[in-house]
Amino acid sequence: MRIAIILLCIAAGLGCSQRSGRPSTAPPLISDGIPRHMTLLASDNAEDTDGNGYRDTIHVSAAIFDRGSRTVEADGAFVFEVHPRGRVNAGEPMFTWRFEPEQVRNAAALAAYGRCYRFRLSLQNFGGDELPSIPSQITGYYETDSGQTIRCSNELRPVTLGPV
């Protein structure tokens, strides 16, 4: 009886083996240092920094990745746009901020996933923040120093402007 149980355990162990001599996952992509993807994170609620009861500053973080999903040092410009929610491809943005290479270098930070760039987008640059409540969304892109444009995904990044 003991021999039967031992043989059964050995057979079960051999039959359940997942080792076939081939790798079970695809090999990782090799990092090449060439910017290919952009990730954009934005606060969903703009901040009232001047205390007047209206949201005036949006905080964003952006990162550039190569094909191996490693962050890449940015040597170009970041552009961020605020559009009415759901109307990104339907006309001009309501607000646009452009950060040139020197500003980008000054915005460099370190996140858990690697290098990122943190920016404060202020409505004060456009003459004031006393707007009606506007459901909006933010998009962005990165322009390399060689002229290549890398856009973030089209995922909804909502932000609310107007009274607090």
C-alpha positions in Angstrom: 0.0 0.0 0.0 2.8 2.4 0.9 4.6 1.6 -2.3 1.4 2.4 -4.3 1.1 5.8 -2.6 4.7 6.6 -3.2 4.5 5.6 -6.9 1.2 7.6 -7.3 3.0 10.7 -5.8 5.9 10.3 -8.1 3.7 9.9 -11.2 1.5 12.9 -10.2 4.7 15.0 -9.7 6.0 14.0 -13.1 2.7 14.6 -14.9 2.3 18.1 -13.5 5.7 19.3 -14.4 5.6 22.5 -16.4 9.2 22.5 -17.4 9.5 21.8 -21.1 13.0 23.2 -21.7 11.5 26.3 -23.4 11.1 29.7 -21.7 7.5 30.2 -20.5 7.5 33.9 -21.1 8.7 36.1 -24.0 12.1 37.5 -23.5 12.2 41.1 -22.2 12.5 43.9 -24.8 15.9 45.4 -24.9 16.1 49.0 -23.9 17.4 51.3 -26.6 17.2 54.7 -24.9 15.0 56.1 -27.8 11.8 57.9 -26.6 8.8 55.9 -27.8 6.0 56.2 -25.2 4.7 58.9 -22.9 2.8 58.5 -19.7 0.8 61.4 -18.2 -0.6 61.5 -14.7 -2.7 64.5 -13.6 -4.5 65.5 -10.5 -8.2 65.2 -11.1 -9.0 68.3 -9.0 -7.2 71.6 -9.7 -5.9 73.4 -6.6 -6.9 76.8 -5.4 -3.4 78.2 -4.7 -4.4 81.9 -4.2 -7.4 81.2 -1.9 -10.0 83.1 -3.9 -12.4 80.1 -4.2 -11.5 79.1 -7.8 -9.2 76.3 -8.9 -6.1 77.7 -10.6 -3.3 75.1 -10.7 -3.2 71.5 -12.2 -0.4 69.2 -11.1 0.9 66.8 -13.7 3.7 64.3 -14.0 5.0 63.0 -17.3 7.5 60.2 -18.1 9.1 59.1 -21.4 9.8 55.4 -22.0 11.9 53.5 -24.5 10.8 50.2 -26.1 12.1 48.3 -23.1 9.9 50.2 -20.8 12.7 52.1 -19.1 12.4 55.8 -18.5 14.4 58.1 -20.8 15.9 61.4 -20.0 13.9 64.1 -21.8 15.9 66.5 -24.0 12.9 68.2 -25.7 9.7 70.0 -24.8 6.5 69.0 -23.1 3.1 70.4 -24.1 0.0 70.1 -22.1 -3.6 71.0 -23.2 -6.9 71.3 -21.4 -10.0 70.5 -23.5 -13.7 70.3 -22.6 -14.3 66.8 -21.5 -14.9 64.4 -24.4 -13.9 67.0 -27.0 -10.1 66.4 -27.3 -10.3 66.0 -31.1 -13.0 68.6 -31.7 -11.3 71.9 -31.9 -8.7 74.0 -30.2 -7.8 73.4 -26.5 -9.0 75.9 -23.9 -5.5 76.2 -22.4 -2.1 75.2 -23.6 1.2 75.1 -21.6 4.6 74.5 -23.3 7.7 73.7 -21.3 11.0 74.2 -23.1 14.1 71.9 -22.6 15.6 74.1 -19.8 12.3 74.1 -17.9 12.0 70.3 -18.5 15.4 69.7 -16.9 14.4 71.8 -13.9 11.2 69.7 -13.5 13.1 66.4 -13.4 12.2 64.1 -10.4 12.5 60.5 -9.5 9.5 58.2 -9.1 9.2 54.5 -8.2 9.3 53.6 -12.0 12.2 55.9 -12.8 12.8 59.5 -14.1 9.7 61.7 -14.4 9.0 65.4 -14.9 6.6 67.3 -12.6 4.9 70.5 -13.7 2.4 73.0 -12.3 0.0 74.2 -14.9 -1.4 77.6 -13.7 -4.5 79.3 -15.1 -3.0 82.6 -13.8 -0.9 82.5 -17.0 -4.2 83.1 -18.9 -5.4 86.1 -17.0 -7.3 84.6 -14.2 -9.0 81.6 -12.7 -12.6 82.8 -12.1 -14.3 80.4 -14.5 -17.6 78.6 -14.3 -17.5 74.9 -13.4 -16.0 73.3 -16.4 -15.6 69.5 -16.7 -12.4 69.1 -18.6 -9.7 66.7 -19.5 -5.9 67.1 -19.9 -3.7 65.7 -22.7 -0.1 66.1 -23.5 2.7 65.3 -25.8 6.5 65.4 -25.9 8.6 66.9 -28.7 12.1 65.5 -29.0 14.9 67.8 -30.0 14.9 66.1 -33.4 11.2 67.0 -33.9 9.5 63.7 -33.2 6.2 64.0 -31.4 5.2 61.4 -28.8 1.7 61.6 -27.5 0.3 60.2 -24.3 -2.6 57.7 -24.6 -6.1 58.9 -25.3 -7.3 57.7 -21.8 -9.5 60.2 -20.0 -7.6 62.3 -17.6 -10.5 64.4 -16.0 -9.9 67.7 -14.3 -12.4 70.1 -12.9 -11.9 73.9 -13.2 -14.0 76.7 -11.7 -15.3 77.2 -8.2 -14.0 75.0 -5.4 
